[in-house]
Amino acid sequence: MEYSFKRGFKPELERIKAALEEEFPAEIREDGGRLLLSYGALKSIEVSIAGKKLCVTTEASDKADDEVILDTNKRFRNFLERATGYTAKQRLQQAKKEASKG
């Protein structure tokens, strides 16, 4: 998925890494401009910046229980809000707008 940044939220990898560290108590590896980690119900999370968009690719684990899934989803939503400046509701509205354009 690609996410836009709200005005005042700069597309800087160091700022994004700090947001990841605040939400996910896991080892974060840097590899060629990408941030890679694994946490809870997500087997892998890959975060990068392309142009002025935040690019996030996730792979879910099929072995997580409901409590872990809920915790992981909450942390992921919080990370996206910290990174982009947009709430989940605002991101949904933007996605609908993008879909209607294309």
Z-matrix of the N, CA and C atoms (Angstrom, degrees):
N
C 1 1.455
C 2 1.520 1 109.30
N 3 1.307 2 114.63 1 148.62
C 4 1.461 3 121.11 2 175.10
C 5 1.527 4 108.80 3 -114.42
N 6 1.327 5 115.39 4 137.29
C 7 1.457 6 121.46 5 -178.83
C 8 1.524 7 109.17 6 -126.68
N 9 1.332 8 116.26 7 138.17
C 10 1.460 9 121.67 8 175.84
C 11 1.523 10 109.42 9 -80.96
N 12 1.321 11 115.38 10 156.88
C 13 1.456 12 121.15 11 176.17
C 14 1.525 13 109.40 12 -98.46
N 15 1.328 14 115.86 13 137.96
C 16 1.451 15 121.50 14 174.86
C 17 1.530 16 108.19 15 -70.85
N 18 1.316 17 116.19 16 151.93
C 19 1.464 18 120.66 17 178.05
C 20 1.535 19 109.17 18 -53.13
N 21 1.321 20 115.45 19 132.94
C 22 1.459 21 120.70 20 -179.32
C 23 1.524 22 113.50 21 94.00
N 24 1.326 23 118.05 22 -11.71
C 25 1.463 24 122.69 23 177.23
C 26 1.530 25 107.70 24 -103.20
N 27 1.331 26 115.49 25 101.05
C 28 1.458 27 120.58 26 -173.26
C 29 1.534 28 111.50 27 -76.87
N 30 1.332 29 116.57 28 142.21
C 31 1.466 30 120.36 29 177.20
C 32 1.534 31 110.97 30 -78.58
N 33 1.333 32 115.88 31 73.08
C 34 1.462 33 121.91 32 -179.51
C 35 1.523 34 109.38 33 -115.85
N 36 1.321 35 116.21 34 128.17
C 37 1.454 36 121.16 35 -176.67
C 38 1.531 37 112.58 36 -61.04
N 39 1.317 38 118.80 37 -36.33
C 40 1.468 39 121.26 38 179.35
C 41 1.529 40 111.51 39 -64.50
N 42 1.333 41 117.19 40 -39.13
C 43 1.469 42 121.24 41 178.11
C 44 1.531 43 110.05 42 -67.20
N 45 1.338 44 115.74 43 -40.00
C 46 1.463 45 121.04 44 178.96
C 47 1.527 46 109.61 45 -65.27
N 48 1.331 47 116.37 46 -41.56
C 49 1.468 48 120.16 47 179.15
C 50 1.526 49 110.04 48 -62.18
N 51 1.323 50 117.70 49 -41.31
C 52 1.472 51 121.30 50 178.49
C 53 1.531 52 110.38 51 -61.26
N 54 1.333 53 117.35 52 -40.30
C 55 1.471 54 121.06 53 178.41
C 56 1.534 55 110.36 54 -64.94
N 57 1.332 56 116.70 55 -39.82
C 58 1.465 57 120.51 56 177.13
C 59 1.525 58 110.48 57 -63.13
N 60 1.328 59 116.59 58 -44.39
C 61 1.465 60 120.84 59 -178.56
C 62 1.527 61 111.60 60 -63.06
N 63 1.340 62 116.94 61 -34.55
C 64 1.469 63 120.48 62 179.05
C 65 1.524 64 111.90 63 -67.14
N 66 1.327 65 117.24 64 -35.28
C 67 1.466 66 120.64 65 -174.59
C 68 1.532 67 114.02 66 -96.09
N 69 1.322 68 117.60 67 -32.04
C 70 1.458 69 120.73 68 -174.54
C 71 1.529 70 111.01 69 -118.61
N 72 1.345 71 117.10 70 106.84
C 73 1.465 72 119.84 71 177.41
C 74 1.532 73 109.81 72 -77.62
N 75 1.318 74 115.68 73 73.38
C 76 1.467 75 121.22 74 -178.27
C 77 1.525 76 108.28 75 -145.50
N 78 1.321 77 115.53 76 165.40
C 79 1.464 78 120.51 77 177.57
C 80 1.530 79 108.97 78 -70.91
N 81 1.327 80 116.00 79 129.21
C 82 1.469 81 121.59 80 178.42
C 83 1.518 82 107.32 81 -112.45
N 84 1.345 83 115.72 82 120.86
C 85 1.462 84 120.97 83 179.82
C 86 1.524 85 109.44 84 -102.17
N 87 1.327 86 115.99 85 143.97
C 88 1.460 87 121.25 86 173.99
C 89 1.509 88 108.10 87 -104.53
N 90 1.327 89 116.16 88 133.64
C 91 1.452 90 120.70 89 179.97
C 92 1.526 91 109.38 90 -145.52
N 93 1.320 92 116.41 91 100.31
C 94 1.455 93 120.90 92 175.78
C 95 1.514 94 114.53 93 57.45
N 96 1.335 95 117.24 94 47.09
C 97 1.461 96 120.05 95 178.81
C 98 1.512 97 114.20 96 82.58
N 99 1.328 98 116.59 97 8.12
C 100 1.468 99 121.21 98 177.78
C 101 1.518 100 108.71 99 -117.99
N 102 1.328 101 116.09 100 146.87
C 103 1.460 102 122.65 101 174.62
C 104 1.521 103 107.34 102 -108.04
N 105 1.322 104 116.45 103 128.31
C 106 1.463 105 121.64 104 -174.87
C 107 1.519 106 109.96 105 -124.61
N 108 1.341 107 116.48 106 135.55
C 109 1.450 108 120.89 107 175.10
C 110 1.513 109 110.35 108 -158.47
N 111 1.317 110 114.19 109 171.46
C 112 1.458 111 121.93 110 176.66
C 113 1.518 112 106.42 111 -136.07
N 114 1.331 113 117.05 112 137.64
C 115 1.456 114 119.97 113 -179.93
C 116 1.526 115 110.52 114 -157.13
N 117 1.315 116 115.68 115 134.63
C 118 1.463 117 121.88 116 172.24
C 119 1.515 118 114.52 117 50.59
N 120 1.326 119 116.32 118 -120.18
C 121 1.461 120 122.28 119 -176.37
C 122 1.531 121 112.67 120 -81.43
N 123 1.327 122 116.81 121 -0.34
C 124 1.470 123 119.99 122 178.74
C 125 1.521 124 109.28 123 -108.13
N 126 1.329 125 115.10 124 113.55
C 127 1.458 126 121.07 125 179.83
C 128 1.524 127 110.52 126 -63.34
N 129 1.340 128 115.71 127 -37.94
C 130 1.464 129 119.41 128 176.98
C 131 1.524 130 110.45 129 -149.61
N 132 1.324 131 114.72 130 144.43
C 133 1.459 132 122.73 131 174.19
C 134 1.519 133 106.02 132 -129.64
N 135 1.323 134 116.26 133 126.11
C 136 1.464 135 121.68 134 177.55
C 137 1.517 136 107.85 135 -122.21
N 138 1.332 137 116.39 136 124.12
C 139 1.453 138 121.83 137 -176.98
C 140 1.525 139 109.01 138 -124.30
N 141 1.330 140 116.06 139 132.29
C 142 1.464 141 120.72 140 176.19
C 143 1.525 142 108.60 141 -148.13
N 144 1.326 143 114.81 142 172.73
C 145 1.458 144 120.30 143 178.15
C 146 1.519 145 107.47 144 -121.20
N 147 1.325 146 115.93 145 126.77
C 148 1.465 147 121.80 146 177.71
C 149 1.522 148 107.27 147 -123.98
N 150 1.315 149 115.72 148 112.10
C 151 1.458 150 119.62 149 -176.50
C 152 1.512 151 108.86 150 65.52
N 153 1.309 152 116.36 151 -120.31
C 154 1.470 153 120.70 152 178.68
C 155 1.521 154 110.56 153 -114.28
N 156 1.327 155 116.24 154 31.58
C 157 1.465 156 121.68 155 -179.43
C 158 1.526 157 109.67 156 -123.80
N 159 1.330 158 115.50 157 146.30
C 160 1.445 159 122.41 158 172.96
C 161 1.526 160 106.72 159 -91.88
N 162 1.316 161 117.31 160 121.34
C 163 1.467 162 121.99 161 -179.86
C 164 1.517 163 109.02 162 -104.58
N 165 1.326 164 116.64 163 124.31
C 166 1.457 165 121.73 164 -178.25
C 167 1.526 166 108.96 165 -128.98
N 168 1.340 167 115.35 166 125.74
C 169 1.458 168 121.44 167 175.99
C 170 1.518 169 107.47 168 -120.35
N 171 1.325 170 116.73 169 129.29
C 172 1.458 171 120.39 170 -179.73
C 173 1.522 172 109.93 171 -126.06
N 174 1.333 173 114.32 172 153.95
C 175 1.467 174 121.08 173 173.09
C 176 1.517 175 106.48 174 -130.77
N 177 1.320 176 116.47 175 122.97
C 178 1.459 177 121.44 176 -176.19
C 179 1.528 178 111.21 177 -81.98
N 180 1.313 179 114.45 178 148.87
C 181 1.455 180 121.27 179 174.24
C 182 1.521 181 108.05 180 -92.39
N 183 1.313 182 117.22 181 137.86
C 184 1.467 183 119.63 182 -179.19
C 185 1.535 184 112.02 183 -91.68
N 186 1.323 185 116.67 184 4.55
C 187 1.462 186 120.43 185 -176.40
C 188 1.534 187 113.41 186 -105.61
N 189 1.313 188 118.25 187 3.54
C 190 1.464 189 120.89 188 -176.54
C 191 1.531 190 111.33 189 -83.45
N 192 1.341 191 115.92 190 144.38
C 193 1.464 192 119.12 191 176.04
C 194 1.528 193 109.97 192 -87.06
N 195 1.317 194 116.45 193 172.80
C 196 1.471 195 122.08 194 -173.43
C 197 1.527 196 112.89 195 -58.54
N 198 1.333 197 116.98 196 -41.86
C 199 1.456 198 120.24 197 -178.17
C 200 1.536 199 111.07 198 -63.14
N 201 1.317 200 116.69 199 -41.80
C 202 1.470 201 121.63 200 179.18
C 203 1.526 202 110.08 201 -66.87
N 204 1.317 203 116.81 202 -40.00
C 205 1.468 204 121.37 203 179.29
C 206 1.528 205 110.34 204 -62.45
N 207 1.329 206 117.00 205 -45.99
C 208 1.468 207 120.61 206 179.79
C 209 1.524 208 111.38 207 -62.74
N 210 1.334 209 117.04 208 -43.27
C 211 1.466 210 121.30 209 178.71
C 212 1.528 211 110.70 210 -62.77
N 213 1.325 212 116.51 211 -45.00
C 214 1.464 213 120.77 212 -178.91
C 215 1.523 214 111.08 213 -63.99
N 216 1.326 215 117.26 214 -43.18
C 217 1.465 216 120.79 215 178.97
C 218 1.521 217 111.83 216 -61.88
N 219 1.340 218 116.30 217 -41.80
C 220 1.461 219 120.42 218 178.95
C 221 1.524 220 110.50 219 -62.80
N 222 1.321 221 116.87 220 -45.54
C 223 1.467 222 121.27 221 179.34
C 224 1.533 223 110.78 222 -62.70
N 225 1.337 224 116.52 223 -40.33
C 226 1.465 225 121.03 224 -179.35
C 227 1.528 226 110.39 225 -65.22
N 228 1.331 227 117.54 226 -45.07
C 229 1.474 228 120.98 227 177.58
C 230 1.524 229 110.75 228 -61.22
N 231 1.339 230 116.71 229 -43.23
C 232 1.461 231 120.76 230 178.22
C 233 1.526 232 111.22 231 -62.18
N 234 1.331 233 116.33 232 -41.69
C 235 1.466 234 119.81 233 177.69
C 236 1.525 235 110.81 234 -60.12
N 237 1.337 236 116.68 235 -47.72
C 238 1.470 237 119.61 236 -179.08
C 239 1.522 238 111.31 237 -60.60
N 240 1.331 239 117.23 238 -38.64
C 241 1.465 240 119.59 239 179.03
C 242 1.531 241 110.77 240 -67.15
N 243 1.331 242 117.25 241 -41.95
C 244 1.472 243 120.78 242 177.75
C 245 1.530 244 111.21 243 -64.26
N 246 1.316 245 116.50 244 -38.94
C 247 1.464 246 121.14 245 -174.98
C 248 1.528 247 112.53 246 -76.87
N 249 1.348 248 116.68 247 -42.06
C 250 1.470 249 119.89 248 -173.65
C 251 1.521 250 113.64 249 -100.29
N 252 1.338 251 116.82 250 -24.83
C 253 1.460 252 120.37 251 -176.81
C 254 1.521 253 112.77 252 89.35
N 255 1.327 254 117.14 253 -4.55
C 256 1.464 255 121.13 254 -179.23
C 257 1.524 256 110.97 255 -103.89
N 258 1.340 257 116.67 256 140.73
C 259 1.464 258 121.43 257 175.64
C 260 1.529 259 108.82 258 -75.28
N 261 1.332 260 115.74 259 169.21
C 262 1.465 261 120.44 260 178.84
C 263 1.528 262 110.84 261 -58.55
N 264 1.321 263 116.96 262 -40.88
C 265 1.473 264 121.54 263 179.81
C 266 1.532 265 110.48 264 -63.30
N 267 1.342 266 116.76 265 -43.19
C 268 1.468 267 120.42 266 179.22
C 269 1.524 268 111.17 267 -66.35
N 270 1.341 269 116.88 268 -38.43
C 271 1.475 270 120.12 269 178.51
C 272 1.526 271 110.66 270 -65.02
N 273 1.338 272 116.92 271 -37.80
C 274 1.461 273 121.19 272 177.32
C 275 1.524 274 110.67 273 -63.26
N 276 1.335 275 116.98 274 -44.46
C 277 1.471 276 120.65 275 178.61
C 278 1.531 277 110.52 276 -61.21
N 279 1.337 278 117.06 277 -41.21
C 280 1.462 279 120.44 278 179.12
C 281 1.530 280 111.12 279 -64.52
N 282 1.328 281 116.25 280 -41.21
C 283 1.470 282 120.43 281 179.80
C 284 1.517 283 110.53 282 -62.96
N 285 1.334 284 117.13 283 -40.88
C 286 1.468 285 120.69 284 178.11
C 287 1.512 286 110.65 285 -63.61
N 288 1.345 287 116.55 286 -40.85
C 289 1.450 288 121.96 287 179.62
C 290 1.543 289 110.73 288 -63.16
N 291 1.327 290 115.45 289 -43.95
C 292 1.475 291 120.93 290 178.49
C 293 1.522 292 111.01 291 -63.40
N 294 1.325 293 116.99 292 -40.67
C 295 1.459 294 121.42 293 -179.00
C 296 1.517 295 111.18 294 -65.34
N 297 1.317 296 117.03 295 -37.03
C 298 1.465 297 119.98 296 -178.79
C 299 1.539 298 111.17 297 -72.53
N 300 1.336 299 116.70 298 -25.62
C 301 1.482 300 120.15 299 177.55
C 302 1.525 301 110.70 300 -71.92
N 303 1.340 302 115.30 301 -43.62
C 304 1.458 303 120.60 302 -172.37
C 305 1.482 304 112.19 303 -87.45
